[in-house]
Every structure is written in C-alpha cells, then in structure tokens.
C-alpha cells in the first residue's frame, strides 16, 4: 500500500500544492503542523517522502530545516520552485472595513506587511499555517477575521478572495525540497545538482580554497549558507548547492573536497528544477 506524502500544514497549503504538482497525481497527504513533525513521520516510516520548504526569494533560508536534514541524515532527492501568491481570504459578503484581524503564518504576514499599512485598524495575528486559518474561518463561520493564504485554500474552504497578490514583492518564490530517508536515485543521467555540507578550520582562506576547487572542477555554486556549530563556538558548518554539466566533474570535485574539509557530507544528488 502506497504511503501518504507528509507535508507541513494542511490541504490547501503551499506544501500541499507542491506535493500535487511534483508528484503529478492525487496522492494522499499526511498533514503535520510543524517541520519537526514531518521529519518524525519520515523517521517512524509513517511516510516515505516529505515536502519541505528550504528558502524563499524574499525572506531567505529556513535555517532550521537545513539542520533537520543534516541531523537526521536525510537525503534530498528533488526540488520544486513555487511562485507564492498571497491572497486575503474572508467569508463572503464582507469588505476590508469589516475586517479587524488577519491571521496567518509569520512568514506570510512578513511578506504582506506593507499592504496593511493602509489599514491600521487591522491587527495581524500569527498562526501555525496559512491554510489552517482558512479552514478555521470556514468551519466556524468567522466574520471580521481574514486569512492570508492561497487560491487553492479559498476554493477548498469556500472563501472569498478580498484582495489578490498582496505580498510586497510580486515575484515571490519558495524553493521546496523532496526528502527521503535514503538516496534511491539510480538514474545518474538525470543528476546535475547536489547539496553538500562541510566544516572548515577557522583559518584564513580555508573557505576560498574550497570554492576554488569547485570552480576549477567546473561546478557552479548556486547557494551557500553558514550555520553555527552550537557545541563549538565560532566554528561553522557550510551548506552548499552546486550544479554541473558533467557527472565526472562533480565526482572529481567531491573526491578533493572530501579530503580537504571536515565532516563532509552529501545531503542529496538530484535534478536541477531550474533547467
């Protein structure tokens, strides 16, 4: 029996939308209210795959999710970029002047903050999930309260879109990764991107040396993110994404970096969704 796909949030959330688009079927989803919860479902084998947001073009990296993948030795097997459009959703028959509170995920509130400067009477309230707020408004028939969520959530929970695309920056993308317990990629011909993690000594030029190796081996650096090592003050782990045209170039670079860096780990090898 096929297991459901674990997502952070509920049906109608952006994670749900990615699951539908990436897997191109009507797979059942396992709704989790936190990223830790999705990972727990994977570790307990309640699911074989999870969808996890990793970075946003406006708000930047979701650093704790890098740590979750690393700490539990999980594997990134794919990625998906979703255009995030935030809409103001309410029960039908209301205007903006009727709304006293807007509830949504902190990230959504942050991305739409400028829109609400014109409506000082509205209080912004943080919630766990965008779609969950829409569901709650619908089920409880709450008037005077709005949600910031997707059009999918509006359709799923029968809400009216009071204002469209209210995010400050109209081109707003989130990169999601598809995560499993192990790498099951057998077709190496599809692989042209990898996510890596390593540590370096706190010495002059140590990071530059690694980056030069990647460049010399014809790898393109698309992402670099540092994360402090809590148990070792002023020492950092680096999370890096690279793309490449030839697998042999990538394999050569990995052989060299593996010798030069501490605690080197490949977090995933997969197909670049940008191509």
C-alpha positions in Angstrom: 0.0 0.0 0.0 1.3 3.4 -1.0 2.1 5.7 2.0 0.9 9.3 2.0 3.2 12.2 1.4 4.0 14.2 4.6 3.6 18.0 4.4 4.0 20.8 6.8 0.5 22.3 7.0 -2.9 21.0 5.8 -4.7 20.6 2.4 -4.7 24.0 0.6 -1.3 25.0 1.9 1.6 25.7 -0.4 3.3 22.5 0.7 0.1 20.6 -0.4 0.3 22.4 -3.8 3.9 21.4 -4.3 3.1 17.8 -3.4 0.3 17.8 -6.1 2.5 19.4 -8.7 5.7 17.5 -8.1 4.2 14.0 -7.9 1.6 14.8 -10.6 -1.1 12.6 -9.1 -3.7 12.6 -6.4 -1.5 11.1 -3.7 -2.8 11.3 -0.2 -1.1 13.7 2.1 -0.2 13.3 5.8 -0.8 16.7 7.4 1.7 17.9 10.0 1.7 21.1 11.9 5.5 21.6 12.1 8.6 20.7 10.1 9.8 18.6 13.1 6.5 16.7 12.8 7.0 15.9 9.1 10.5 14.6 9.9 9.2 12.5 12.7 6.7 10.9 10.3 9.6 10.0 8.0 11.7 8.6 10.7 8.8 6.5 12.0 8.1 5.2 8.5 4.6 6.7 8.5 5.6 8.1 5.2 8.4 7.5 2.7 8.8 11.1 1.5 8.2 14.6 2.8 7.9 18.0 1.1 9.9 20.8 2.9 10.3 24.5 2.2 14.0 25.4 2.3 14.3 29.0 1.2 12.3 32.0 0.0 13.3 34.6 -2.5 12.3 37.4 -0.1 12.8 36.0 3.4 15.9 33.9 2.7 16.8 30.5 4.1 14.8 28.5 6.6 17.9 27.6 8.5 16.3 25.1 11.0 15.3 22.9 8.1 18.9 22.6 6.9 19.7 21.4 10.4 16.8 18.9 10.4 18.0 17.3 7.2 21.6 17.1 8.4 21.0 16.0 12.0 18.8 13.1 10.9 20.9 12.1 7.9 18.1 12.5 5.5 18.5 12.8 1.7 17.3 15.4 -0.7 16.0 13.6 -3.9 14.4 16.5 -5.7 13.4 20.2 -5.7 10.5 22.4 -6.8 10.2 26.2 -7.1 6.7 27.5 -6.4 5.5 31.0 -7.2 4.0 32.2 -4.0 1.0 34.5 -4.3 -0.7 35.6 -1.1 -4.4 36.4 -1.1 -6.7 37.9 1.5 -9.5 35.4 2.2 -12.7 36.0 4.1 -16.3 34.7 4.4 -18.4 36.1 1.6 -20.3 39.4 1.8 -17.6 41.4 3.7 -15.4 44.4 2.8 -12.0 45.4 4.0 -13.5 47.8 6.5 -15.3 44.8 8.2 -12.0 43.0 8.9 -10.5 43.6 12.3 -7.9 40.8 12.4 -5.8 38.9 9.8 -4.4 35.6 10.9 -1.6 33.7 9.0 1.8 32.1 9.2 4.5 34.6 10.4 6.3 34.3 7.0 3.2 35.3 5.1 2.5 38.2 7.5 6.0 39.4 7.0 5.8 39.2 3.2 2.5 41.2 3.2 3.3 43.8 5.9 3.3 46.8 3.5 -0.2 46.1 2.3 -1.6 46.5 5.8 -0.1 49.9 6.4 -3.1 51.4 4.6 -5.4 49.6 7.1 -4.2 50.5 10.6 -7.4 49.2 12.1 -6.4 45.6 11.3 -4.5 43.6 13.8 -2.0 41.0 12.5 -2.0 37.7 14.4 0.5 34.8 13.9 -0.8 31.3 13.3 0.8 27.9 12.5 -0.4 27.5 8.9 -1.9 29.6 6.2 -4.5 27.0 5.1 -5.4 26.1 8.6 -6.6 29.6 9.3 -8.8 29.5 6.1 -10.2 26.2 7.2 -11.0 27.6 10.7 -12.7 30.7 9.3 -14.8 28.5 7.1 -15.8 25.9 9.7 -16.6 28.4 12.4 -18.1 30.9 10.0 -16.0 33.7 11.5 -16.7 37.2 10.3 -14.3 40.1 10.8 -11.3 37.8 10.6 -9.3 37.2 7.4 -6.7 34.7 6.3 -3.6 35.2 4.1 -3.5 32.0 2.0 -3.5 30.6 -1.5 -6.3 30.5 -4.0 -6.3 26.7 -3.6 -7.3 27.3 0.1 -10.0 29.7 -1.0 -11.5 27.2 -3.3 -11.1 24.3 -0.9 -12.7 26.1 2.1 -15.3 28.2 0.2 -13.9 31.6 1.0 -14.0 34.9 -1.0 -10.7 36.5 -2.3 -11.0 40.0 -0.9 -7.6 41.1 -2.3 -5.2 39.3 -4.7 -1.4 39.1 -4.6 -1.0 41.3 -1.5 2.7 40.4 -1.0 5.1 43.3 -1.1 7.3 41.9 -3.8 5.2 40.5 -6.6 7.8 37.9 -7.8 7.9 35.7 -4.7 9.3 32.2 -5.0 9.9 29.5 -2.5 12.2 26.5 -3.1 10.9 23.3 -1.7 12.9 20.0 -1.5 11.7 16.5 -1.6 13.3 14.5 1.2 13.6 10.7 1.9 15.4 8.6 4.4 17.8 7.3 1.8 19.0 8.1 -1.7 17.2 5.9 -4.1 18.3 7.7 -7.3 19.5 5.0 -9.7 19.5 7.1 -12.9 22.7 9.2 -12.7 22.0 10.7 -16.1 19.4 12.9 -14.5 21.7 14.2 -11.8 23.1 17.7 -12.3 22.7 19.3 -8.9 23.9 18.4 -5.4 23.5 19.7 -1.9 26.6 19.4 0.3 27.6 20.1 3.9 31.1 20.5 5.4 33.1 22.2 8.2 36.3 24.1 7.9 39.1 25.2 10.2 38.9 28.8 11.3 41.9 29.7 9.1 42.5 32.4 6.6 41.5 31.3 3.1 40.0 27.9 4.0 36.6 28.6 2.5 38.2 30.4 -0.5 40.3 27.3 -1.2 37.2 25.0 -1.2 35.3 27.4 -3.5 38.3 27.5 -5.9 38.2 23.7 -6.1 34.5 23.8 -7.1 35.2 26.4 -9.7 38.3 24.6 -11.1 36.2 21.5 -11.5 33.6 23.4 -13.5 30.9 23.4 -10.8 28.6 26.4 -10.4 27.9 27.5 -6.8 24.1 28.4 -6.6 23.8 28.6 -2.8 26.0 28.9 0.3 24.6 29.1 3.8 26.6 29.0 7.1 25.2 27.5 10.3 26.9 27.9 13.7 28.1 24.8 15.4 26.4 25.2 18.8 28.8 22.9 20.6 31.9 24.6 19.2 31.7 28.5 19.5 32.8 30.4 16.4 33.0 27.3 14.2 30.6 27.0 11.3 29.1 24.3 9.0 28.6 25.3 5.4 25.6 24.2 3.3 26.3 24.5 -0.4 24.4 23.8 -3.6 26.2 23.2 -6.8 25.2 22.5 -10.4 27.2 20.8 -13.1 27.1 19.7 -16.7 29.2 16.6 -16.4 29.0 14.0 -13.6 32.7 13.3 -13.9 33.5 16.9 -13.0 31.3 16.7 -9.9 32.8 13.4 -8.8 36.3 14.8 -9.1 35.4 17.8 -7.0 33.8 15.6 -4.3 36.9 13.5 -4.1 39.1 16.6 -3.5 36.7 18.4 -1.1 36.2 15.2 0.9 39.9 15.2 1.6 40.1 18.9 2.4 37.0 19.6 4.5 35.9 18.2 7.9 32.7 16.2 8.3 32.0 16.4 4.6 28.5 15.0 3.7 26.4 14.8 0.5 22.9 15.8 1.5 21.5 15.0 -1.9 22.0 14.5 -5.6 19.1 15.3 -7.9 17.8 17.1 -11.0 18.1 20.8 -11.2 14.5 22.2 -11.3 15.7 25.4 -12.8 16.5 23.8 -16.2 
